[in-house]
Amino acid sequence: MYRIIYLKAVEKFLRRLSINQLLRIKTKLELVAKNPFSDNSNLGSLKGLAGGYRLRMGNLRVVYELDTKKKLIIVWKIGSRGSVYKT
C-alpha cells in the first residue's frame, strides 16, 4: 500500500470542503493507494509531469505524483476541472 502525502495548499483546500466531499476524496485516494495501477477509467497520466496522474471525481480533479520507489502518492493540487491544470 502506498502512503498519501498532501501538500500544504491541498490541506488548506480540504479544510474548506464539506465533510461529505472530504470523505469522498479521501476514500477514492485510499483506493488508489491500495492499487495505483488498476484499470480505473477515472485515473489518467499527465503528459507534462513525469510520474504525474490525475483522478477525476465529477467536476473535481486530484493531481498527484506517484513515487513507486518510495511507495508514495504526493497530492499536488485539488480543484475544479477548468482551473486545476493551470499553474
N, C-alpha and C positions, 0 to 999 in steps of 0.2 A: 504494500500500500504506500502511496506517495503522501508526503506531508504537504499541507497547503499553507502558504505564506502570503499575507496580504500587505501591500504597500500602504503607507500612512494615508495617502489620498483615497485609497479604496476603503480603508476602515472608516474614514470620515463620511464617505458616501453611504456606507452601510448603516451608520448610525442614524441617518436621516430617513431611512426606509421604514415602512410599517413592519410589524413583526411577521406578518404573512409573507411579504416579499423577501424579507431576510431569511426566513426558514426555507423558502423555496430555492433561493440562490445557494445557500449552504448545503442543502440536501443534494442538489444537482452536482455541486463541486465535489462532494464526498463520493458520489457515484463515479465521477471522472477519476478521482484519486484511487479508487479501487481498481479500475481498468481504463487507463487513459487511451488505449488503442482499440477500444470497442468500435463496432460498426454502428455508430450513432449518427443519424443524419443531421443532428444539431451541432456536431463538432466539425471544425474545419481548420486547416492550417492557413497561416497568413503568409503572403508572398514576401512582404518587406522585412519580416523579422524571422531570423533563423531560429527554429525551435518555438516559434510563436503560434498560438492557436486561439480560436475563439469558440465560445459556447453561446449558442443562440437560444434565448428564452423569451419568446414573444417579441416585444419591442426592445427588450434589453439585450445587450451583448456583454459578455465577460471575456476580456482579452487577457491571456495568460501565457507564460513561458513554461515549457516542460524541460526540466533538467533530469535526464534519465540516469546520469552517473550518480547524482546525489539523491535521487528519488524525491524531487521537489516539484511542486506546482507553485509558481510565483504569479500571483494575480496582479497584473499591471493596471488595469482600468476596468471599470464597470460603468456603462452609460447607455443612453438611447442609441438606437440603430444609426441615426444620422450623424451623431457627434462623437461617438466613441473612437473612430479611426483617425480623427483629426488630431494633430499634435499641438 
